[in-house]
């Protein structure tokens, strides 16, 4: 019997951990177990044709909110062209309301609910042996004629080490150019009502020996990024430190390890360890979700916001670990203004990325079961995103959508850091108030309807400043130009940069690069290059204000004077900045 394991990933670079677990449990029992991954960007007809050509007797799909619609279309097509095929679905999207999915989609033969490794193996053995006793397989929903049967739930696997490694031998090699997903535990100690992890209690662990063996296989295979999918990686401090230490001792250059953390659970010992992690080796995703205590209590999320703030600031001071903080819009009891305060609270932590997500009422989640209590209206198709609730009207949600877009373009891109810092600190109550006003300007200009390139983004925020802060436009223009040059060497500055005519300094700049004392002082790493080569790698721009002194102390009044600034783009550790800069004399 030939078994095809497949899914539609969100992007080509992603990989499916679940399929690799199923392949692991089946490979010693069946000689033909094939794994094929597609993406949601491919045409369903193409995917169905590729699967059909495999001529498998069983096709098993891993289902999530981002791929379920296309998966069902593919399954329906396959059943028409290959009626005798057995189609199996599994994954979080179909583990709840599984009988409804079976009734609505006659092409589905089986659904596996919950943890699938043992259930899938027993089902495959039953199909291979033509064993009719499907009722004995826990965790299975199946069709028998016109009837649909749902067996009792399967108990969670207690000894996770009995699950074969998904990355043994050659299986690690196939992921050298993809993001590799890995887990050291299952379950979560918390009960957040928007999350499916709240439906199970307790945390189960793979042994440290198993984890180290798997990680060594991935390191040996040269994978570029490992994303740990543990819901709270650092819930067990001793284990977390042991795994971090192993990575630190065995990693290869160019690797990156991503962890989802509870920042308030980090203690002094863990923080002391993290200070000496090489830049770029670790990155952290920290779910804050809201800072409004009423909302946190309503969703049963226990967190110490003061500790989160302190620990995020501590890690930021190390300048070696990228921190990604999450907020969720649409949570219960949080109005537009209260969400704005949550936004300001997290923005002030200065994360490297602030993700503004929108609540999704997932099948099986506590909030979905209580949706009427909070007046939720949401899309009844995946991803079940909230449209409004009693505290947040649809108009406000649409406004937050534009704010989220601007946050990505202007905040998370870090192309406008100094400009945003000045605007927010001097002219707005907080970051949210700035983005709110900017979003209204963005809408009035119709920018939300078009796709803008990077230089267009600079022009729009310049126009915003010119409209509302015309008295300061000369200085704002220089800050914005400084931000632009911090990102890249620009051969031709855009028209909005030209505040006034200045003397052509080109010959003075060449003389600067010819002076070896200057090179040794500012550009040591370029000392073996000719002055023409250095000219192509660095940039000197004359500003109308003393930007460097002002950046060091923004409480002082910016001084209006011609100030040359040298930008060096050939630097190490570009994790948090693209260049170094110095005030120089020409």
C-alpha positions as a printed NumPy array, in Angstrom:
array([[  0.   ,   0.   ,   0.   ],
       [  1.378,   3.36 ,  -1.037],
       [  0.794,   6.239,   1.402],
       [  1.159,   9.89 ,   0.384],
       [  1.534,  12.469,   3.173],
       [  0.945,  16.016,   2.034],
       [ -0.023,  19.561,   2.969],
       [ -0.186,  23.076,   1.579],
       [  2.302,  25.277,   3.421],
       [  1.863,  29.043,   3.547],
       [  5.211,  29.571,   1.778],
       [  7.751,  27.422,  -0.028],
       [ 10.337,  28.02 ,   2.692],
       [  8.062,  26.461,   5.335],
       [  8.025,  22.763,   6.189],
       [  5.493,  20.482,   7.879],
       [  6.587,  18.902,  11.155],
       [  3.374,  16.878,  11.461],
       [  3.955,  15.008,   8.202],
       [  7.464,  14.11 ,   9.257],
       [  6.164,  12.591,  12.483],
       [  3.677,  10.469,  10.506],
       [  6.385,   9.354,   8.103],
       [  8.504,   8.363,  11.091],
       [  5.851,   6.123,  12.646],
       [  4.97 ,   4.507,   9.294],
       [  8.341,   3.95 ,   7.664],
       [  9.146,   0.681,   9.5  ],
       [  5.695,  -0.764,   8.729],
       [  5.177,   0.281,   5.112],
       [  7.64 ,   0.316,   2.252],
       [  6.019,   3.152,   0.302],
       [  5.531,   6.293,   2.376],
       [  5.906,   9.452,   0.276],
       [  6.008,  13.037,   1.546],
       [  5.029,  15.868,  -0.818],
       [  4.694,  19.502,   0.224],
       [  2.949,  22.2  ,  -1.799],
       [  2.001,  25.813,  -1.064],
       [ -1.254,  27.74 ,  -0.973],
       [  0.087,  29.846,  -3.851],
       [ -0.1  ,  26.934,  -6.294],
       [ -3.207,  26.18 ,  -8.333],
       [ -5.379,  23.458,  -6.835],
       [ -5.643,  21.759, -10.235],
       [ -1.858,  21.491, -10.415],
       [ -1.627,  20.042,  -6.899],
       [ -4.408,  17.532,  -7.544],
       [ -2.68 ,  16.421, -10.742],
       [  0.664,  15.97 ,  -8.969],
       [ -0.961,  13.887,  -6.234],
       [ -2.904,  11.811,  -8.768],
       [  0.319,  10.958, -10.636],
       [  1.712,   9.39 ,  -7.452],
       [ -0.998,   6.67 ,  -7.696],
       [ -1.178,   6.312,  -3.913],
       [ -3.891,   4.264,  -2.253],
       [ -4.017,   6.659,   0.724],
       [ -3.574,  10.436,   0.689],
       [ -3.327,  12.178,   4.073],
       [ -3.596,  15.976,   4.374],
       [ -2.401,  18.097,   7.293],
       [ -5.025,  20.836,   7.704],
       [ -4.793,  24.358,   9.101],
       [ -6.842,  27.54 ,   8.81 ],
       [ -4.66 ,  28.79 ,   5.952],
       [ -5.035,  25.71 ,   3.734],
       [ -8.326,  24.008,   4.552],
       [-10.369,  25.556,   1.718],
       [ -7.91 ,  24.479,  -0.966],
       [ -7.371,  21.113,   0.683],
       [-11.082,  20.309,   0.461],
       [-11.142,  21.291,  -3.221],
       [ -8.179,  19.025,  -3.963],
       [ -9.739,  16.155,  -2.036],
       [-12.971,  16.507,  -4.011],
       [-11.102,  16.454,  -7.317],
       [ -9.059,  13.396,  -6.337],
       [-12.172,  11.481,  -5.334],
       [-13.725,  12.122,  -8.74 ],
       [-10.735,  10.934, -10.75 ],
       [ -9.653,   8.158,  -8.371],
       [-12.818,   6.964,  -6.568],
       [-11.099,   4.115,  -4.714],
       [ -8.562,   6.394,  -3.007],
       [ -8.763,   6.783,   0.784],
       [ -8.552,  10.414,   1.883],
       [ -7.515,  11.202,   5.443],
       [ -7.512,  14.619,   7.097],
       [ -5.819,  15.615,  10.323],
       [ -4.543,  18.7  ,  12.09 ],
       [ -5.952,  21.438,  14.333],
       [ -8.474,  22.773,  11.813],
       [-10.363,  19.465,  11.54 ],
       [ -9.824,  18.05 ,  15.032],
       [-12.857,  20.001,  16.268],
       [-16.291,  19.677,  14.649],
       [-14.874,  16.742,  12.687],
       [-18.277,  15.132,  12.094],
       [-19.54 ,  18.362,  10.533],
       [-16.601,  18.349,   8.139],
       [-17.384,  14.743,   7.172],
       [-21.049,  15.503,   6.538],
       [-20.256,  18.571,   4.439],
       [-17.506,  16.911,   2.39 ],
       [-18.329,  13.416,   1.084],
       [-14.833,  13.066,  -0.418],
       [-13.345,  12.714,   3.078],
       [-13.115,   9.123,   4.329],
       [-11.376,   9.635,   7.671],
       [-10.478,  12.429,  10.081],
       [ -7.9  ,  12.022,  12.818],
       [ -8.569,  14.163,  15.868],
       [ -5.846,  15.345,  18.221],
       [ -2.369,  13.822,  18.335],
       [ -2.21 ,  11.709,  15.24 ],
       [  0.842,   9.461,  15.321],
       [ -0.677,   6.34 ,  16.907],
       [ -4.128,   6.839,  15.42 ],
       [ -2.71 ,   7.223,  11.914],
       [ -0.524,   4.125,  12.252],
       [ -3.449,   1.999,  13.456],
       [ -5.638,   3.295,  10.624],
       [ -2.996,   2.499,   8.003],
       [ -2.54 ,  -1.003,   9.421],
       [ -6.295,  -1.503,   9.373],
       [ -6.594,  -0.365,   5.737],
       [ -3.622,  -2.462,   4.67 ],
       [ -5.032,  -5.588,   6.302],
       [ -8.59 ,  -4.773,   5.233],
       [ -9.561,  -4.877,   8.901],
       [-13.15 ,  -3.647,   9.315],
       [-12.87 ,  -2.869,  13.048],
       [-12.404,   0.861,  12.703],
       [-14.52 ,   1.43 ,  15.807],
       [-11.587,   0.242,  17.921],
       [ -9.257,   3.059,  16.796],
       [ -9.361,   5.881,  19.31 ],
       [ -9.281,   9.413,  17.913],
       [-10.787,   8.41 ,  14.555],
       [-13.851,   9.769,  12.757],
       [-14.905,   7.64 ,   9.798],
       [-17.616,   7.049,   7.258],
       [-19.485,   3.768,   6.85 ],
       [-21.982,   4.033,   4.013],
       [-24.199,   7.016,   4.809],
       [-23.315,   6.997,   8.49 ],
       [-20.528,   8.918,  10.235],
       [-18.995,   7.579,  13.424],
       [-16.783,   9.384,  15.926],
       [-14.764,   7.144,  18.216],
       [-13.695,   8.112,  21.695],
       [-10.816,  10.561,  22.016],
       [ -7.315,   9.177,  22.157],
       [ -5.324,   9.819,  25.305],
       [ -2.248,  11.985,  24.823],
       [  1.044,  10.154,  24.42 ],
       [  2.795,  10.212,  27.79 ],
       [  6.23 ,   8.997,  26.68 ],
       [  7.024,  11.285,  23.768],
       [ 10.346,   9.547,  23.123],
       [  8.444,   6.576,  21.696],
       [  7.583,   8.768,  18.678],
       [ 10.306,   8.255,  16.062],
       [ 12.414,  11.31 ,  15.333],
       [ 11.228,  13.28 ,  12.289],
       [ 14.834,  14.186,  11.491],
       [ 16.739,  10.935,  11.491],
       [ 19.368,  10.231,   8.864],
       [ 18.703,  11.683,   5.44 ],
       [ 15.426,  13.282,   6.551],
       [ 17.307,  16.241,   8.061],
       [ 19.119,  16.872,   4.76 ],
       [ 15.913,  17.738,   2.883],
       [ 15.481,  20.864,   5.019],
       [ 18.78 ,  22.615,   4.355],
       [ 17.018,  25.458,   2.506],
       [ 13.811,  25.603,   4.539],
       [ 12.653,  26.701,   7.974],
       [ 12.768,  23.647,  10.22 ],
       [ 10.077,  23.343,  12.873],
       [ 10.934,  21.443,  16.014],
       [  9.398,  20.8  ,  19.426],
       [ 10.93 ,  19.734,  22.717],
       [  7.562,  19.539,  24.496],
       [  3.831,  19.358,  23.933],
       [  1.158,  21.249,  25.803],
       [  1.14 ,  24.545,  27.676],
       [  0.892,  25.414,  31.376],
       [ -1.416,  28.357,  30.616],
       [ -5.098,  28.501,  29.706],
       [ -5.387,  31.454,  27.318],
       [ -8.908,  31.209,  25.906],
       [ -8.06 ,  32.224,  22.337],
       [ -5.527,  29.387,  21.983],
       [ -6.137,  25.7  ,  21.257],
       [ -3.421,  24.743,  23.732],
       [ -5.928,  25.637,  26.455],
       [ -8.   ,  22.573,  25.514],
       [ -5.346,  20.261,  26.991],
       [ -3.793,  20.43 ,  30.433],
       [ -0.173,  19.965,  31.423],
       [  3.137,  19.871,  29.587],
       [  4.883,  16.718,  28.348],
       [  8.552,  16.627,  27.397],
       [ 10.84 ,  14.782,  25.056],
       [ 13.941,  13.683,  26.984],
       [ 16.967,  15.96 ,  26.819],
       [ 18.941,  13.117,  25.241],
       [ 16.387,  12.879,  22.415],
       [ 16.365,  16.658,  21.937],
       [ 20.145,  16.868,  21.742],
       [ 20.306,  14.013,  19.237],
       [ 17.716,  15.682,  17.004],
       [ 19.396,  19.073,  17.203],
       [ 22.748,  17.562,  16.335],
       [ 21.199,  15.978,  13.246],
       [ 19.84 ,  19.355,  12.155],
       [ 23.143,  21.094,  12.846],
       [ 25.033,  18.456,  10.876],
       [ 22.582,  18.876,   7.997],
       [ 23.346,  22.594,   7.828],
       [ 19.789,  23.865,   8.284],
       [ 19.606,  27.651,   8.405],
       [ 16.779,  28.237,  10.879],
       [ 15.17 ,  26.075,  13.555],
       [ 11.861,  27.376,  14.907],
       [ 10.905,  25.773,  18.212],
       [  7.133,  25.396,  18.333],
       [  6.929,  24.758,  22.084],
       [  4.09 ,  26.959,  23.307],
       [  6.248,  28.271,  26.174],
       [  9.825,  27.141,  25.669],
       [ 11.17 ,  28.416,  28.99 ],
       [  8.446,  27.058,  31.291],
       [ 11.099,  24.652,  32.619],
       [ 14.176,  26.754,  33.333],
       [ 16.619,  23.867,  33.775],
       [ 15.674,  22.281,  30.434],
       [ 15.719,  25.597,  28.584],
       [ 19.213,  26.417,  29.834],
       [ 20.481,  22.931,  28.976],
       [ 19.162,  23.216,  25.401],
       [ 20.558,  26.731,  24.968],
       [ 23.926,  25.559,  26.256],
       [ 23.931,  22.624,  23.824],
       [ 23.162,  24.939,  20.911],
       [ 25.87 ,  27.353,  21.986],
       [ 28.432,  24.545,  22.056],
       [ 27.473,  22.918,  18.741],
       [ 25.9  ,  25.486,  16.383],
       [ 27.358,  26.333,  12.984],
       [ 27.909,  29.799,  11.622],
       [ 24.848,  31.219,   9.894],
       [ 22.291,  29.258,  11.949],
       [ 19.38 ,  30.859,  13.777],
       [ 17.151,  29.424,  16.517],
       [ 13.699,  30.897,  17.183],
       [ 11.898,  30.443,  20.525],
       [  8.448,  31.401,  21.839],
       [  9.035,  32.632,  25.384],
       [  7.21 ,  33.903,  28.426],
       [  9.473,  36.877,  29.128],
       [  8.284,  37.187,  32.722],
       [  9.629,  33.686,  33.461],
       [ 13.204,  34.664,  32.63 ],
       [ 15.291,  34.964,  35.8  ],
       [ 18.721,  36.441,  36.508],
       [ 20.57 ,  33.218,  35.644],
       [ 18.881,  32.941,  32.24 ],
       [ 19.449,  36.628,  31.485],
       [ 23.115,  36.315,  32.432],
       [ 23.468,  33.391,  30.014],
       [ 21.779,  35.267,  27.166],
       [ 24.167,  38.203,  27.411],
       [ 26.933,  36.177,  25.761],
       [ 24.921,  34.525,  22.972],
       [ 26.46 ,  35.416,  19.564],
       [ 24.497,  38.086,  17.674],
       [ 21.764,  36.588,  15.489],
       [ 21.973,  33.062,  16.901],
       [ 18.756,  33.371,  18.948],
       [ 15.536,  35.239,  18.294],
       [ 12.609,  35.449,  20.698],
       [  8.87 ,  35.721,  20.128],
       [  7.096,  37.07 ,  23.196],
       [  3.324,  37.155,  23.388],
       [  2.067,  40.148,  25.354],
       [ -1.337,  40.271,  23.582],
       [ -2.74 ,  43.022,  25.851],
       [ -1.734,  45.127,  28.844],
       [ -5.345,  45.783,  29.918],
       [ -5.835,  43.805,  33.126],
       [ -9.592,  43.326,  32.659],
       [ -8.952,  41.725,  29.277],
       [ -6.116,  39.552,  30.588],
       [ -8.377,  38.252,  33.354],
       [-11.204,  37.605,  30.898],
       [ -9.008,  35.447,  28.645],
       [ -7.4  ,  33.722,  31.68 ],
       [ -3.939,  34.931,  30.771],
       [ -1.622,  35.261,  33.738],
       [  1.368,  37.48 ,  33.123],
       [  3.627,  39.905,  34.983],
       [  3.792,  42.958,  32.753],
       [  6.372,  44.732,  34.902],
       [  8.699,  41.753,  34.642],
       [  8.163,  41.509,  30.891],
       [  9.126,  45.152,  30.518],
       [ 12.264,  44.755,  32.619],
       [ 13.455,  41.583,  30.893],
       [ 12.78 ,  42.836,  27.366],
       [ 14.815,  45.95 ,  28.188],
       [ 17.617,  43.853,  29.643],
       [ 17.866,  41.636,  26.549],
       [ 17.667,  44.67 ,  24.289],
       [ 20.704,  46.144,  26.037],
       [ 22.749,  43.09 ,  24.98 ],
       [ 22.284,  43.989,  21.299],
       [ 22.461,  40.343,  20.238],
       [ 18.925,  38.874,  20.206],
       [ 16.049,  39.929,  17.948],
       [ 12.846,  40.307,  20.014],
       [  9.409,  39.996,  18.426],
       [  6.482,  41.087,  20.653],
       [  2.849,  40.27 ,  19.853],
       [ -0.422,  42.143,  20.391],
       [ -3.911,  40.859,  19.529],
       [ -6.676,  43.277,  18.508],
       [-10.258,  42.233,  19.224],
       [ -9.815,  40.562,  22.612],
       [-12.795,  40.778,  25.016],
       [-13.49 ,  43.998,  26.95 ],
       [-10.791,  46.036,  25.19 ],
       [-12.038,  49.2  ,  23.466],
       [-10.209,  51.054,  20.704],
       [ -8.738,  53.459,  23.269],
       [ -7.753,  50.676,  25.648],
       [ -6.1  ,  48.783,  22.817],
       [ -4.258,  51.996,  21.991],
       [ -2.821,  51.985,  25.511],
       [ -1.727,  48.352,  25.093],
       [ -0.085,  49.372,  21.816],
       [  1.735,  52.259,  23.509],
       [  2.873,  50.065,  26.394],
       [  4.432,  47.497,  24.07 ],
       [  5.797,  50.05 ,  21.6  ],
       [  7.637,  51.758,  24.468],
       [  9.462,  48.482,  25.132],
       [ 11.105,  49.127,  21.738],
       [ 10.841,  45.575,  20.362],
       [ 12.669,  44.799,  17.143],
       [  9.281,  43.809,  15.742],
       [  5.829,  44.564,  17.101],
       [  3.258,  42.294,  15.497],
       [ -0.298,  43.543,  15.571],
       [ -2.444,  40.473,  14.986],
       [ -6.224,  40.138,  14.863],
       [ -8.186,  37.731,  17.002],
       [ -9.311,  34.537,  15.304],
       [-12.036,  32.453,  16.912],
       [-10.531,  29.056,  16.249],
       [-12.654,  25.929,  16.319],
       [-12.428,  24.43 ,  19.797],
       [-11.202,  27.595,  21.533],
       [-12.849,  28.919,  24.685],
       [-13.6  ,  32.317,  23.151],
       [-15.398,  30.718,  20.21 ],
       [-17.634,  28.793,  22.587],
       [-18.485,  32.054,  24.376],
       [-18.626,  34.295,  21.311],
       [-22.206,  35.457,  21.963],
       [-21.316,  36.695,  25.465],
       [-18.956,  39.285,  23.986],
       [-21.085,  40.103,  20.956],
       [-18.56 ,  38.677,  18.514],
       [-19.198,  38.673,  14.795],
       [-16.552,  36.85 ,  12.812],
       [-16.044,  35.25 ,   9.435],
       [-17.605,  31.802,   9.406],
       [-14.893,  30.586,   7.066],
       [-11.189,  30.25 ,   7.867],
       [ -9.36 ,  32.014,   9.399],
       [-12.466,  32.931,  11.494],
       [-11.194,  36.467,  12.036],
       [-13.174,  38.754,  14.308],
       [-15.073,  41.562,  12.59 ],
       [-16.421,  43.302,  15.691],
       [-17.498,  42.795,  19.282],
       [-19.394,  44.735,  21.964],
       [-16.37 ,  46.952,  22.669],
       [-14.875,  47.32 ,  19.192],
       [-17.074,  48.266,  16.202],
       [-16.268,  47.25 ,  12.655],
       [-15.13 ,  50.798,  11.753],
       [-12.538,  50.663,  14.52 ],
       [-11.326,  47.252,  13.347],
       [-10.888,  48.601,   9.821],
       [ -8.877,  51.502,  11.249],
       [ -6.653,  49.045,  13.106],
       [ -6.081,  47.173,   9.851],
       [ -4.577,  50.309,   8.3  ],
       [ -2.561,  50.991,  11.452],
       [ -1.198,  47.45 ,  11.268],
       [ -0.152,  48.034,   7.659],
       [  1.606,  51.29 ,   8.565],
       [  3.282,  49.644,  11.539],
       [  4.792,  47.07 ,   9.187],
       [  5.851,  49.627,   6.594],
       [  7.179,  52.316,   8.92 ],
       [  7.784,  50.785,  12.35 ],
       [  8.901,  47.207,  11.82 ],
       [ 10.934,  48.068,   8.729],
       [ 13.204,  50.262,  10.92 ],
       [ 13.718,  52.568,   7.957],
       [ 12.173,  55.498,   9.834],
       [ 13.358,  55.001,  13.414],
       [ 14.687,  58.498,  14.069],
       [ 11.786,  60.185,  12.312],
       [  9.189,  58.223,  14.288],
       [ 11.061,  58.767,  17.545],
       [ 11.058,  62.535,  17.005],
       [  7.427,  62.743,  15.912],
       [  6.065,  60.54 ,  18.686],
       [  8.191,  62.068,  21.461],
       [  7.513,  65.678,  20.529],
       [  4.074,  65.827,  18.955],
       [  1.921,  62.885,  20.086],
       [  0.773,  61.346,  23.355],
       [  2.11 ,  58.004,  22.221],
       [  2.908,  55.801,  19.25 ],
       [ -0.704,  54.73 ,  18.789],
       [ -1.898,  58.325,  18.54 ],
       [  0.692,  58.975,  15.835],
       [ -0.237,  55.897,  13.817],
       [ -3.931,  56.694,  14.237],
       [ -3.51 ,  60.203,  12.783],
       [ -1.12 ,  58.979,  10.094],
       [ -3.61 ,  56.26 ,   9.104],
       [ -6.321,  58.898,   8.572],
       [ -3.943,  60.893,   6.364],
       [ -3.038,  57.656,   4.53 ],
       [ -6.724,  56.984,   3.842],
       [ -7.439,  60.53 ,   2.694],
       [ -4.599,  60.25 ,   0.174],
       [ -5.938,  56.877,  -1.01 ],
       [ -2.613,  55.201,  -0.226],
       [ -4.383,  52.126,   1.179],
       [ -5.557,  51.344,  -2.354],
       [ -2.142,  51.311,  -4.036],
       [  1.198,  49.567,  -3.652],
       [  4.028,  51.945,  -2.813],
       [  7.725,  51.326,  -3.279],
       [ 10.19 ,  52.318,  -0.569],
       [ 10.903,  55.816,  -1.895],
       [  7.168,  56.416,  -2.098],
       [  6.895,  55.661,   1.623],
       [  9.45 ,  58.379,   2.374],
       [  7.522,  60.831,   0.236],
       [  4.211,  60.101,   2.011],
       [  5.542,  60.612,   5.523],
       [  7.336,  63.762,   4.357],
       [  4.029,  65.061,   2.995],
       [  2.377,  64.18 ,   6.312],
       [  5.016,  66.2  ,   8.193],
       [  4.735,  69.092,   5.755],
       [  0.955,  69.146,   6.209],
       [  0.802,  69.082,  10.003],
       [  4.229,  70.33 ,  11.118],
       [  5.192,  72.868,   8.486],
       [  7.072,  75.045,  11.   ],
       [  9.566,  72.216,  11.579],
       [  9.763,  70.831,   8.083],
       [ 13.409,  71.866,   7.544],
       [ 14.582,  69.804,  10.507],
       [ 12.158,  66.93 ,   9.85 ],
       [ 13.438,  66.745,   6.294],
       [ 16.98 ,  66.265,   7.605],
       [ 15.947,  63.551,  10.079],
       [ 14.12 ,  61.711,   7.314],
       [ 17.131,  62.04 ,   5.009],
       [ 19.34 ,  60.717,   7.796],
       [ 17.047,  57.681,   8.174],
       [ 17.23 ,  57.071,   4.433],
       [ 21.034,  57.144,   4.375],
       [ 21.267,  54.917,   7.441],
       [ 19.619,  52.174,   5.4  ],
       [ 21.529,  52.313,   2.146],
       [ 23.948,  54.252,  -0.005],
       [ 21.713,  56.345,  -2.242],
       [ 23.234,  57.423,  -5.543],
       [ 20.547,  60.008,  -6.306],
       [ 18.706,  61.626,  -3.402],
       [ 14.978,  62.19 ,  -3.99 ],
       [ 13.667,  65.707,  -4.526],
       [ 12.169,  66.085,  -1.04 ],
       [ 15.706,  65.823,   0.44 ],
       [ 16.885,  69.047,  -1.183],
       [ 16.437,  71.701,   1.465],
       [ 18.816,  74.202,  -0.067],
       [ 21.689,  74.436,  -2.514],
       [ 25.055,  73.544,  -0.968],
       [ 28.522,  73.794,  -2.435],
       [ 29.641,  70.736,  -4.34 ],
       [ 31.745,  68.839,  -1.819],
       [ 32.694,  65.993,  -4.133],
       [ 36.383,  66.94 ,  -4.373],
       [ 36.597,  67.463,  -0.623],
       [ 35.053,  64.039,  -0.117],
       [ 37.653,  62.405,  -2.397],
       [ 40.368,  64.167,  -0.415],
       [ 38.858,  62.802,   2.775],
       [ 39.061,  59.236,   1.416],
       [ 42.653,  59.77 ,   0.232],
       [ 43.726,  60.693,   3.761],
       [ 44.963,  57.485,   5.404],
       [ 44.59 ,  58.997,   8.874],
       [ 40.883,  59.417,   8.232],
       [ 40.579,  55.853,   6.952],
       [ 42.441,  54.425,   9.956],
       [ 40.235,  56.409,  12.314],
       [ 36.8  ,  55.773,  10.792],
       [ 37.092,  52.979,   8.211],
       [ 39.733,  50.548,   9.458],
       [ 38.118,  47.586,   7.734],
       [ 38.555,  49.403,   4.379],
       [ 42.2  ,  50.394,   4.827],
       [ 43.367,  48.076,   2.041],
       [ 40.989,  49.609,  -0.508],
       [ 41.701,  52.496,  -2.873],
       [ 39.979,  55.827,  -2.269],
       [ 37.667,  55.171,  -5.251],
       [ 36.661,  51.781,  -3.833],
       [ 36.039,  53.359,  -0.445],
       [ 33.896,  56.017,  -2.104],
       [ 31.663,  53.237,  -3.449],
       [ 31.352,  51.525,  -0.051],
       [ 30.819,  54.583,   2.163],
       [ 28.961,  57.857,   1.866],
       [ 29.429,  61.416,   3.143],
       [ 26.425,  63.705,   3.279],
       [ 26.327,  67.322,   4.42 ],
       [ 23.358,  68.089,   6.703],
       [ 21.953,  71.467,   7.604],
       [ 21.884,  70.581,  11.312],
       [ 24.283,  68.947,  13.768],
       [ 22.415,  65.644,  13.705],
       [ 24.96 ,  63.623,  15.684],
       [ 24.992,  65.871,  18.737],
       [ 21.204,  66.023,  18.659],
       [ 20.864,  62.215,  18.475],
       [ 23.036,  61.91 ,  21.574],
       [ 20.849,  64.339,  23.52 ],
       [ 17.453,  65.016,  22.007],
       [ 16.588,  67.447,  24.797],
       [ 18.883,  70.06 ,  23.26 ],
       [ 17.705,  72.355,  20.505],
       [ 19.07 ,  71.16 ,  17.134],
       [ 21.814,  73.442,  15.918],
       [ 21.479,  74.832,  12.411],
       [ 24.922,  74.42 ,  10.875],
       [ 26.431,  72.536,   7.947],
       [ 27.589,  69.183,   9.33 ],
       [ 29.237,  66.453,   7.2  ],
       [ 28.37 ,  62.905,   8.301],
       [ 30.209,  59.771,   7.189],
       [ 28.1  ,  56.618,   6.713],
       [ 29.982,  53.311,   6.74 ],
       [ 27.925,  50.415,   5.337],
       [ 30.659,  47.789,   5.642],
       [ 30.174,  46.813,   9.3  ],
       [ 29.821,  43.612,  11.295],
       [ 26.704,  42.598,  13.243],
       [ 24.03 ,  44.125,  11.024],
       [ 21.342,  42.587,  13.203],
       [ 20.066,  45.939,  14.438],
       [ 21.597,  48.567,  12.146],
       [ 22.741,  48.801,   8.555],
       [ 25.647,  51.217,   8.998],
       [ 27.877,  53.156,  11.374],
       [ 28.02 ,  56.958,  11.181],
       [ 30.402,  59.679,  12.371],
       [ 30.526,  63.466,  12.306],
       [ 33.6  ,  64.455,  10.265],
       [ 35.37 ,  67.518,   8.892],
       [ 35.946,  68.057,   5.188]])
